Structures are given as C-alpha cells and as structure tokens.
Amino acid sequence: MQVVVAGSHGFIGGALVPQLRRDGHLVRVLVRGATRSPDETWWDPDAGRLDPSALGWADAVINLAGVNPGTRPLTQARKQLVVSSRVHTTRLLSRTLATLDDERPRALLQASGIGAYGSRGEDVLDEDEPLGTTFFATVVRQWEAATAPAQEAGVRVVHLRSGVVLSSHGGALGRLLPLIKLGVGGRFGSGKQFWPWLTLTDEVRAIEHLLTATVAGPVNLVTRADRNTDVVSALAKAFHRPAVVPVPAFALRAVLGDFSSEVLGSNRAVPGVLEADGFVPTHPNLAAAARWVAAGG
C-alpha cells in the first residue's frame, strides 16, 4: 500500500514507519521542518497548509501527531496545546482528504486514546461504551470529531484508542521502568485500578492490520486490562527486582496534576473490535509482555 504518516518521529510512529517499510509498503511522512529526503513532505497544521497532492497518491493516511501530555505539568496553556496539536492536524488531514475526488480507496487511521471512557471502575468497556467526562475524554471527543469531513466524504475512518503501550524505551513506562530497575517501583495508589495495555510490537501490528481491514469507527488498541499492581509486579519480576514501595495517590496528584487521573483511574477496556476482526497479539498476557520489555523490547 501507499501510506502517508503524520507524527512519524514520535514513540509509536518511530516504530511503525520502519515496520511498514520492511513489510513492503511505500511510506511518505509529513514534517513541519525542512524536508531532507523525497519521502518527506512539508506541512503546517497550525496555519492549515498542506498540498492536497501529498495525500492524493496514497491509499491510506495514519495520523499519530500530538504533543505528549505526560511530559510536562498540565497547565491551562499546556492543556490548550494538547488539544490544538491534535485537533488542528486531524482537521487539516480530514478536510484535505475530503477534497480529493478520484476513486482511489482511502482510509484515515486516526490516533485517539483509551482515556475516552474516563475512569469506570470494574466496568468492562468495549467500543460501544459512551465517552467519559474527564479532561482526556473531552480531548478524545474533540479529536475524533475533527475527522467528520473525511467521514462525510466517504473515507473509512478508524479511531485508534490506544491503551498503555509497553516498551523499554519510552511511552507510559518511560518514568516507571528506572524505578523498577532500581527495585523501588511499586503500585500506584491503591493498585486496584485497571490498566489497559499492549506492547509496542502489538500496537504497530494492530495499526498495520487495520490498514487493510474493513473496520471503521473506534477501535480499542489493547491486549487486555490488568490491575496496576499486577502490571507493576509482572515488570518487576521480569527484571528480577522487588516491587514493594507504593506511590501514594496524593503524591501522584501533586506531581502529575490532571494527568494523575490517567494513572489512578480505572479503565477496563477490552479489544472487542480487534478480536472480532481476527487480530491475535504477539504478547497475549502480562508475563509475555513483561519478558519482552525486560529483554529490551
């Protein structure tokens, strides 16, 4: 397939683009700075500038663009940037796709987040569940709504509601793994909250699977949801370290602010659409995932 990727230099994009190329897809990436190769195309989402020909040749567009909300305190200005960096890119791609009038089959695989549902305790959450009311659920609501022009034009739009992506080199574990390796990592808050997770390998595989699927709408990109204490314990065991020092909820709220809701909230999401479409994860359980992370995955 011929694929355009936005957000190619991020945690997920940095793994996805090389894999797509290894599997024989022709990939071009959108960049905000100066282009350095024929595989790069300049765009400016904030100014609404994108040459339609950058998408006109493609069978599919994958949009992973958006600032990481977990790297800095969520001040009001930072919240606005979290929203705008997602909505501006998504709206521009969606509107541009809607202007293309040839008959090439097209799909837009649009990043989203499993925080869509908010904190729902023990409830099992498939893709039919309503969106929540937390800040991040509100972000998802605006983010996904920005794809409306593409959907109305007949583009197959998939909302990639990614869970906690496990890897040894970034993502949600970026701050946790150093503590675990030192033997001082422990559960977050009560540890009873559900964390919906998948490995980076399976995140990439699921996105590639959805390129050629007929699925549209929200898709929970998760393998399963396990309690936080079990996730931390499995990782500690894989690194041959104890996991005995819990991180109190008040400390997380003080350090992370609003982002603490994503860490302390309970989200028991399940991969209903992926399973129904025949996707089988490489790392189907916590033990396998933790061993892969500990091996440098």
Short mmCIF file of the C-alpha atoms (twelve columns), coordinates in Angstrom:
data_MODEL
# 
_entry.id   MODEL 
# 
loop_
_atom_site.group_PDB 
_atom_site.id 
_atom_site.type_symbol 
_atom_site.label_atom_id 
_atom_site.label_alt_id 
_atom_site.label_comp_id 
_atom_site.label_asym_id 
_atom_site.label_seq_id 
_atom_site.Cartn_x 
_atom_site.Cartn_y 
_atom_site.Cartn_z 
_atom_site.pdbx_PDB_model_num 
ATOM 1   C CA . MET A 1   0.000   0.000   0.000  1 
ATOM 2   C CA . GLN A 2   0.922   3.663   -0.366 1 
ATOM 3   C CA . VAL A 3   0.752   5.304   3.054  1 
ATOM 4   C CA . VAL A 4   1.240   8.810   4.446  1 
ATOM 5   C CA . VAL A 5   2.167   9.084   8.133  1 
ATOM 6   C CA . ALA A 6   1.904   12.197  10.308 1 
ATOM 7   C CA . GLY A 7   3.665   12.081  13.663 1 
ATOM 8   C CA . SER A 8   6.316   9.721   12.350 1 
ATOM 9   C CA . HIS A 9   9.014   10.818  14.811 1 
ATOM 10  C CA . GLY A 10  7.063   10.042  17.971 1 
ATOM 11  C CA . PHE A 11  7.193   6.963   20.171 1 
ATOM 12  C CA . ILE A 12  4.732   4.934   18.088 1 
ATOM 13  C CA . GLY A 13  5.490   6.479   14.713 1 
ATOM 14  C CA . GLY A 14  9.194   5.798   15.140 1 
ATOM 15  C CA . ALA A 15  8.434   2.075   15.360 1 
ATOM 16  C CA . LEU A 16  5.581   1.990   12.855 1 
ATOM 17  C CA . VAL A 17  7.218   3.612   9.822  1 
ATOM 18  C CA . PRO A 18  10.246  1.263   9.646  1 
ATOM 19  C CA . GLN A 19  7.982   -1.765  10.088 1 
ATOM 20  C CA . LEU A 20  5.642   -0.659  7.317  1 
ATOM 21  C CA . ARG A 21  8.616   -0.228  5.002  1 
ATOM 22  C CA . ARG A 22  10.034  -3.628  5.940  1 
ATOM 23  C CA . ASP A 23  6.671   -5.133  5.046  1 
ATOM 24  C CA . GLY A 24  6.755   -3.603  1.587  1 
ATOM 25  C CA . HIS A 25  4.543   -0.537  1.987  1 
ATOM 26  C CA . LEU A 26  5.569   2.706   0.277  1 
ATOM 27  C CA . VAL A 27  5.616   5.295   3.062  1 
ATOM 28  C CA . ARG A 28  5.954   9.063   2.983  1 
ATOM 29  C CA . VAL A 29  5.938   11.201  6.111  1 
ATOM 30  C CA . LEU A 30  4.701   14.703  6.853  1 
ATOM 31  C CA . VAL A 31  7.211   17.006  8.560  1 
ATOM 32  C CA . ARG A 32  6.956   20.549  9.906  1 
ATOM 33  C CA . GLY A 33  10.574  21.484  9.275  1 
ATOM 34  C CA . ALA A 34  12.728  21.404  6.171  1 
ATOM 35  C CA . THR A 35  12.402  18.230  4.129  1 
ATOM 36  C CA . ARG A 36  15.546  16.110  3.864  1 
ATOM 37  C CA . SER A 37  14.514  13.319  1.520  1 
ATOM 38  C CA . PRO A 38  11.964  12.531  -1.209 1 
ATOM 39  C CA . ASP A 39  9.997   10.558  1.391  1 
ATOM 40  C CA . GLU A 40  9.239   13.735  3.378  1 
ATOM 41  C CA . THR A 41  6.552   16.330  2.667  1 
ATOM 42  C CA . TRP A 42  6.302   19.687  4.415  1 
ATOM 43  C CA . TRP A 43  3.091   20.826  6.092  1 
ATOM 44  C CA . ASP A 44  1.987   23.417  8.658  1 
ATOM 45  C CA . PRO A 45  -1.104  22.251  10.561 1 
ATOM 46  C CA . ASP A 46  -1.329  25.415  12.672 1 
ATOM 47  C CA . ALA A 47  -1.558  27.540  9.529  1 
ATOM 48  C CA . GLY A 48  -3.741  24.990  7.746  1 
ATOM 49  C CA . ARG A 49  -1.202  24.434  4.978  1 
ATOM 50  C CA . LEU A 50  -0.935  21.084  3.198  1 
ATOM 51  C CA . ASP A 51  -0.640  20.440  -0.529 1 
ATOM 52  C CA . PRO A 52  -3.506  18.031  -1.433 1 
ATOM 53  C CA . SER A 53  -1.133  16.151  -3.740 1 
ATOM 54  C CA . ALA A 54  0.714   14.993  -0.597 1 
ATOM 55  C CA . LEU A 55  -2.300  12.777  0.126  1 
ATOM 56  C CA . GLY A 56  -3.703  12.325  -3.368 1 
ATOM 57  C CA . TRP A 57  -1.371  9.465   -4.256 1 
ATOM 58  C CA . ALA A 58  -1.972  7.500   -1.038 1 
ATOM 59  C CA . ASP A 59  -4.226  4.578   -0.215 1 
ATOM 60  C CA . ALA A 60  -4.220  5.455   3.488  1 
ATOM 61  C CA . VAL A 61  -3.209  8.162   5.944  1 
ATOM 62  C CA . ILE A 62  -2.111  7.425   9.504  1 
ATOM 63  C CA . ASN A 63  -2.194  10.394  11.858 1 
ATOM 64  C CA . LEU A 64  -0.255  9.981   15.106 1 
ATOM 65  C CA . ALA A 65  0.513   13.688  15.632 1 
ATOM 66  C CA . GLY A 66  0.007   15.395  19.004 1 
ATOM 67  C CA . VAL A 67  2.109   16.606  21.917 1 
ATOM 68  C CA . ASN A 68  2.724   14.152  24.756 1 
ATOM 69  C CA . PRO A 69  0.508   15.195  27.700 1 
ATOM 70  C CA . GLY A 70  2.571   13.320  30.276 1 
ATOM 71  C CA . THR A 71  5.934   15.028  29.906 1 
ATOM 72  C CA . ARG A 72  5.103   18.403  31.488 1 
ATOM 73  C CA . PRO A 73  2.646   19.790  34.060 1 
ATOM 74  C CA . LEU A 74  -0.814  20.220  32.586 1 
ATOM 75  C CA . THR A 75  -1.182  23.957  32.999 1 
ATOM 76  C CA . GLN A 76  -4.064  25.643  31.216 1 
ATOM 77  C CA . ALA A 77  -1.725  26.607  28.393 1 
ATOM 78  C CA . ARG A 78  -0.416  23.059  28.145 1 
ATOM 79  C CA . LYS A 79  -3.963  21.690  28.036 1 
ATOM 80  C CA . GLN A 80  -4.769  24.004  25.158 1 
ATOM 81  C CA . LEU A 81  -1.668  22.762  23.323 1 
ATOM 82  C CA . VAL A 82  -2.639  19.119  23.953 1 
ATOM 83  C CA . VAL A 83  -5.998  19.814  22.310 1 
ATOM 84  C CA . SER A 84  -4.826  22.065  19.467 1 
ATOM 85  C CA . SER A 85  -1.916  19.820  18.452 1 
ATOM 86  C CA . ARG A 86  -4.425  17.028  17.903 1 
ATOM 87  C CA . VAL A 87  -7.419  18.871  16.513 1 
ATOM 88  C CA . HIS A 88  -5.506  21.090  14.056 1 
ATOM 89  C CA . THR A 89  -3.621  18.177  12.496 1 
ATOM 90  C CA . THR A 90  -6.673  15.939  12.346 1 
ATOM 91  C CA . ARG A 91  -8.940  18.621  10.914 1 
ATOM 92  C CA . LEU A 92  -6.427  19.567  8.207  1 
ATOM 93  C CA . LEU A 93  -5.895  15.970  7.108  1 
ATOM 94  C CA . SER A 94  -9.601  15.223  7.195  1 
ATOM 95  C CA . ARG A 95  -10.576 18.300  5.181  1 
ATOM 96  C CA . THR A 96  -7.816  17.654  2.661  1 
ATOM 97  C CA . LEU A 97  -8.904  14.050  2.160  1 
ATOM 98  C CA . ALA A 98  -12.465 15.275  1.637  1 
ATOM 99  C CA . THR A 99  -11.355 17.441  -1.309 1 
ATOM 100 C CA . LEU A 100 -9.855  14.546  -3.254 1 
ATOM 101 C CA . ASP A 101 -12.281 13.376  -5.904 1 
ATOM 102 C CA . ASP A 102 -10.716 10.394  -7.637 1 
ATOM 103 C CA . GLU A 103 -11.869 6.840   -6.976 1 
ATOM 104 C CA . ARG A 104 -8.840  5.550   -5.067 1 
ATOM 105 C CA . PRO A 105 -9.949  3.663   -1.909 1 
ATOM 106 C CA . ARG A 106 -8.808  5.657   1.089  1 
ATOM 107 C CA . ALA A 107 -8.622  5.230   4.826  1 
ATOM 108 C CA . LEU A 108 -7.697  7.555   7.682  1 
ATOM 109 C CA . LEU A 109 -6.301  5.772   10.725 1 
ATOM 110 C CA . GLN A 110 -6.540  8.443   13.379 1 
ATOM 111 C CA . ALA A 111 -4.779  8.277   16.747 1 
ATOM 112 C CA . SER A 112 -7.015  8.545   19.798 1 
ATOM 113 C CA . GLY A 113 -6.791  7.334   23.381 1 
ATOM 114 C CA . ILE A 114 -8.270  4.762   25.701 1 
ATOM 115 C CA . GLY A 115 -8.895  7.626   28.127 1 
ATOM 116 C CA . ALA A 116 -12.011 8.190   26.008 1 
ATOM 117 C CA . TYR A 117 -14.121 6.331   28.573 1 
ATOM 118 C CA . GLY A 118 -12.877 8.054   31.716 1 
ATOM 119 C CA . SER A 119 -12.484 6.128   34.964 1 
ATOM 120 C CA . ARG A 120 -15.149 3.422   35.158 1 
ATOM 121 C CA . GLY A 121 -14.040 1.126   37.963 1 
ATOM 122 C CA . GLU A 122 -14.864 -2.538  37.317 1 
ATOM 123 C CA . ASP A 123 -16.999 -1.908  34.201 1 
ATOM 124 C CA . VAL A 124 -15.894 -3.803  31.101 1 
ATOM 125 C CA . LEU A 125 -15.508 -1.235  28.313 1 
ATOM 126 C CA . ASP A 126 -15.889 -2.119  24.658 1 
ATOM 127 C CA . GLU A 127 -16.136 0.302   21.755 1 
ATOM 128 C CA . ASP A 128 -19.890 0.826   22.233 1 
ATOM 129 C CA . GLU A 129 -19.447 2.495   25.620 1 
ATOM 130 C CA . PRO A 130 -20.172 6.247   25.855 1 
ATOM 131 C CA . LEU A 131 -17.338 8.730   26.252 1 
ATOM 132 C CA . GLY A 132 -16.461 9.939   29.736 1 
ATOM 133 C CA . THR A 133 -16.255 13.415  31.246 1 
ATOM 134 C CA . THR A 134 -12.577 13.703  32.289 1 
ATOM 135 C CA . PHE A 135 -10.220 16.153  30.605 1 
ATOM 136 C CA . PHE A 136 -8.780  13.392  28.443 1 
ATOM 137 C CA . ALA A 137 -12.195 12.088  27.472 1 
ATOM 138 C CA . THR A 138 -13.029 15.631  26.386 1 
ATOM 139 C CA . VAL A 139 -9.822  15.719  24.344 1 
ATOM 140 C CA . VAL A 140 -10.816 12.473  22.622 1 
ATOM 141 C CA . ARG A 141 -14.285 13.823  21.892 1 
ATOM 142 C CA . GLN A 142 -12.837 16.849  20.057 1 
ATOM 143 C CA . TRP A 143 -10.061 14.814  18.460 1 
ATOM 144 C CA . GLU A 144 -12.358 12.227  16.941 1 
ATOM 145 C CA . ALA A 145 -14.971 14.811  15.934 1 
ATOM 146 C CA . ALA A 146 -12.338 16.559  13.804 1 
ATOM 147 C CA . THR A 147 -12.444 13.615  11.365 1 
ATOM 148 C CA . ALA A 148 -16.050 14.427  10.392 1 
ATOM 149 C CA . PRO A 149 -15.218 15.951  6.952  1 
ATOM 150 C CA . ALA A 150 -13.394 12.776  5.910  1 
ATOM 151 C CA . GLN A 151 -16.169 10.518  7.147  1 
ATOM 152 C CA . GLU A 152 -18.805 12.593  5.352  1 
ATOM 153 C CA . ALA A 153 -16.769 12.297  2.140  1 
ATOM 154 C CA . GLY A 154 -16.817 8.501   2.366  1 
ATOM 155 C CA . VAL A 155 -13.315 7.935   3.759  1 
ATOM 156 C CA . ARG A 156 -13.025 4.903   6.043  1 
ATOM 157 C CA . VAL A 157 -12.027 6.460   9.372  1 
ATOM 158 C CA . VAL A 158 -10.663 4.374   12.245 1 
ATOM 159 C CA . HIS A 159 -10.145 5.898   15.683 1 
ATOM 160 C CA . LEU A 160 -7.136  4.204   17.280 1 
ATOM 161 C CA . ARG A 161 -7.964  4.273   21.000 1 
ATOM 162 C CA . SER A 162 -4.555  3.154   22.227 1 
ATOM 163 C CA . GLY A 163 -4.055  1.816   25.722 1 
ATOM 164 C CA . VAL A 164 -0.871  1.880   27.796 1 
ATOM 165 C CA . VAL A 165 1.810   0.957   25.263 1 
ATOM 166 C CA . LEU A 166 4.534   -1.102  26.927 1 
ATOM 167 C CA . SER A 167 8.140   -0.771  25.796 1 
ATOM 168 C CA . SER A 168 11.578  -0.466  27.348 1 
ATOM 169 C CA . HIS A 169 12.368  2.793   25.565 1 
ATOM 170 C CA . GLY A 170 9.621   5.307   26.071 1 
ATOM 171 C CA . GLY A 171 5.887   5.644   26.311 1 
ATOM 172 C CA . ALA A 172 3.998   5.241   29.561 1 
ATOM 173 C CA . LEU A 173 6.813   3.206   31.119 1 
ATOM 174 C CA . GLY A 174 9.429   5.878   30.499 1 
ATOM 175 C CA . ARG A 175 9.307   7.111   34.090 1 
ATOM 176 C CA . LEU A 176 8.333   3.841   35.768 1 
ATOM 177 C CA . LEU A 177 10.990  1.460   34.456 1 
ATOM 178 C CA . PRO A 178 14.008  3.230   36.024 1 
ATOM 179 C CA . LEU A 179 12.332  2.853   39.415 1 
ATOM 180 C CA . ILE A 180 11.556  -0.808  38.810 1 
ATOM 181 C CA . LYS A 181 15.130  -1.483  37.707 1 
ATOM 182 C CA . LEU A 182 16.326  0.048   40.983 1 
ATOM 183 C CA . GLY A 183 13.958  -2.166  42.947 1 
ATOM 184 C CA . VAL A 184 11.924  0.737   44.317 1 
ATOM 185 C CA . GLY A 185 8.936   0.640   41.963 1 
ATOM 186 C CA . GLY A 186 5.549   -0.274  43.370 1 
ATOM 187 C CA . ARG A 187 1.845   0.045   42.762 1 
ATOM 188 C CA . PHE A 188 0.297   3.441   42.013 1 
ATOM 189 C CA . GLY A 189 -2.270  4.488   44.584 1 
ATOM 190 C CA . SER A 190 -4.399  1.505   45.612 1 
ATOM 191 C CA . GLY A 191 -3.085  -0.543  42.701 1 
ATOM 192 C CA . LYS A 192 -6.593  -1.922  42.153 1 
ATOM 193 C CA . GLN A 193 -7.299  0.258   39.119 1 
ATOM 194 C CA . PHE A 194 -7.319  -1.445  35.723 1 
ATOM 195 C CA . TRP A 195 -4.645  -0.503  33.194 1 
ATOM 196 C CA . PRO A 196 -5.479  -1.437  29.579 1 
ATOM 197 C CA . TRP A 197 -2.190  -2.330  27.903 1 
ATOM 198 C CA . LEU A 198 -0.476  -3.758  24.840 1 
ATOM 199 C CA . THR A 199 3.155   -3.949  23.776 1 
ATOM 200 C CA . LEU A 200 4.660   -1.597  21.206 1 
ATOM 201 C CA . THR A 201 5.020   -4.599  18.899 1 
ATOM 202 C CA . ASP A 202 1.290   -5.241  19.032 1 
ATOM 203 C CA . GLU A 203 0.429   -1.547  18.735 1 
ATOM 204 C CA . VAL A 204 2.325   -1.457  15.435 1 
ATOM 205 C CA . ARG A 205 0.884   -4.786  14.286 1 
ATOM 206 C CA . ALA A 206 -2.671  -3.696  15.116 1 
ATOM 207 C CA . ILE A 207 -2.306  -0.446  13.149 1 
ATOM 208 C CA . GLU A 208 -0.909  -2.338  10.163 1 
ATOM 209 C CA . HIS A 209 -3.748  -4.867  10.447 1 
ATOM 210 C CA . LEU A 210 -6.307  -2.044  10.348 1 
ATOM 211 C CA . LEU A 211 -4.786  -0.613  7.159  1 
ATOM 212 C CA . THR A 212 -6.343  -3.424  5.134  1 
ATOM 213 C CA . ALA A 213 -9.326  -4.282  7.331  1 
ATOM 214 C CA . THR A 214 -12.856 -3.096  6.578  1 
ATOM 215 C CA . VAL A 215 -13.303 -1.835  10.151 1 
ATOM 216 C CA . ALA A 216 -14.408 1.755   10.742 1 
ATOM 217 C CA . GLY A 217 -15.079 3.792   13.875 1 
ATOM 218 C CA . PRO A 218 -13.471 3.389   17.313 1 
ATOM 219 C CA . VAL A 219 -11.102 0.501   17.966 1 
ATOM 220 C CA . ASN A 220 -9.655  -0.242  21.402 1 
ATOM 221 C CA . LEU A 221 -5.960  -0.900  20.802 1 
ATOM 222 C CA . VAL A 222 -5.403  -3.025  23.882 1 
ATOM 223 C CA . THR A 223 -4.482  -6.634  24.521 1 
ATOM 224 C CA . ARG A 224 -6.201  -6.808  27.891 1 
ATOM 225 C CA . ALA A 225 -6.687  -4.809  31.073 1 
ATOM 226 C CA . ASP A 226 -4.976  -5.865  34.311 1 
ATOM 227 C CA . ARG A 227 -4.806  -4.222  37.691 1 
ATOM 228 C CA . ASN A 228 -1.998  -1.739  38.154 1 
ATOM 229 C CA . THR A 229 -0.424  -3.750  40.945 1 
ATOM 230 C CA . ASP A 230 -0.276  -6.809  38.652 1 
ATOM 231 C CA . VAL A 231 1.291   -4.823  35.800 1 
ATOM 232 C CA . VAL A 232 3.981   -3.409  38.094 1 
ATOM 233 C CA . SER A 233 4.608   -6.787  39.738 1 
ATOM 234 C CA . ALA A 234 4.978   -8.557  36.378 1 
ATOM 235 C CA . LEU A 235 7.513   -5.990  35.195 1 
ATOM 236 C CA . ALA A 236 9.450   -6.173  38.465 1 
ATOM 237 C CA . LYS A 237 9.545   -9.963  38.261 1 
ATOM 238 C CA . ALA A 238 10.824  -9.834  34.677 1 
ATOM 239 C CA . PHE A 239 13.656  -7.541  35.822 1 
ATOM 240 C CA . HIS A 240 14.293  -9.721  38.900 1 
ATOM 241 C CA . ARG A 241 13.505  -6.844  41.246 1 
ATOM 242 C CA . PRO A 242 11.055  -6.380  44.116 1 
ATOM 243 C CA . ALA A 243 8.036   -4.100  43.759 1 
ATOM 244 C CA . VAL A 244 7.462   -3.085  47.350 1 
ATOM 245 C CA . VAL A 245 7.371   0.716   47.521 1 
ATOM 246 C CA . PRO A 246 3.890   2.003   46.622 1 
ATOM 247 C CA . VAL A 247 3.466   5.501   45.217 1 
ATOM 248 C CA . PRO A 248 0.656   7.209   47.174 1 
ATOM 249 C CA . ALA A 249 -2.196  8.789   45.265 1 
ATOM 250 C CA . PHE A 250 -1.647  12.211  46.833 1 
ATOM 251 C CA . ALA A 251 1.971   12.233  45.639 1 
ATOM 252 C CA . LEU A 252 0.938   11.405  42.089 1 
ATOM 253 C CA . ARG A 253 -1.677  14.157  42.123 1 
ATOM 254 C CA . ALA A 254 0.892   16.641  43.423 1 
ATOM 255 C CA . VAL A 255 3.443   15.727  40.748 1 
ATOM 256 C CA . LEU A 256 1.221   14.937  37.763 1 
ATOM 257 C CA . GLY A 257 -1.781  17.174  38.358 1 
ATOM 258 C CA . ASP A 258 -4.624  16.358  35.971 1 
ATOM 259 C CA . PHE A 259 -2.563  13.647  34.284 1 
ATOM 260 C CA . SER A 260 -2.799  11.660  37.523 1 
ATOM 261 C CA . SER A 261 -6.371  10.762  36.533 1 
ATOM 262 C CA . GLU A 262 -4.921  8.616   33.732 1 
ATOM 263 C CA . VAL A 263 -2.646  6.805   36.173 1 
ATOM 264 C CA . LEU A 264 -5.058  6.407   39.074 1 
ATOM 265 C CA . GLY A 265 -8.258  5.974   37.070 1 
ATOM 266 C CA . SER A 266 -9.617  2.507   36.322 1 
ATOM 267 C CA . ASN A 267 -10.203 1.669   32.665 1 
ATOM 268 C CA . ARG A 268 -11.127 -1.954  31.994 1 
ATOM 269 C CA . ALA A 269 -11.139 -1.683  28.208 1 
ATOM 270 C CA . VAL A 270 -11.293 -4.790  26.030 1 
ATOM 271 C CA . PRO A 271 -10.292 -5.263  22.359 1 
ATOM 272 C CA . GLY A 272 -13.761 -6.122  21.095 1 
ATOM 273 C CA . VAL A 273 -13.340 -4.922  17.503 1 
ATOM 274 C CA . LEU A 274 -9.805  -6.259  17.076 1 
ATOM 275 C CA . GLU A 275 -10.752 -9.696  18.359 1 
ATOM 276 C CA . ALA A 276 -13.840 -9.827  16.146 1 
ATOM 277 C CA . ASP A 277 -11.656 -8.936  13.160 1 
ATOM 278 C CA . GLY A 278 -9.274  -11.805 13.858 1 
ATOM 279 C CA . PHE A 279 -6.294  -9.924  15.276 1 
ATOM 280 C CA . VAL A 280 -4.103  -12.083 17.535 1 
ATOM 281 C CA . PRO A 281 -1.490  -10.306 19.714 1 
ATOM 282 C CA . THR A 282 2.123   -11.409 19.811 1 
ATOM 283 C CA . HIS A 283 2.221   -10.856 23.590 1 
ATOM 284 C CA . PRO A 284 -1.135  -12.130 24.882 1 
ATOM 285 C CA . ASN A 285 -0.529  -11.876 28.630 1 
ATOM 286 C CA . LEU A 286 1.369   -9.833  31.199 1 
ATOM 287 C CA . ALA A 287 4.134   -12.372 31.699 1 
ATOM 288 C CA . ALA A 288 4.969   -12.483 27.992 1 
ATOM 289 C CA . ALA A 289 4.764   -8.704  27.675 1 
ATOM 290 C CA . ALA A 290 6.966   -8.109  30.707 1 
ATOM 291 C CA . ARG A 291 9.616   -10.557 29.472 1 
ATOM 292 C CA . TRP A 292 9.677   -8.751  26.125 1 
ATOM 293 C CA . VAL A 293 10.100  -5.369  27.815 1 
ATOM 294 C CA . ALA A 294 12.881  -6.701  30.066 1 
ATOM 295 C CA . ALA A 295 14.666  -8.107  27.000 1 
ATOM 296 C CA . GLY A 296 14.864  -4.593  25.580 1 
ATOM 297 C CA . GLY A 297 11.658  -4.525  23.530 1 
# 
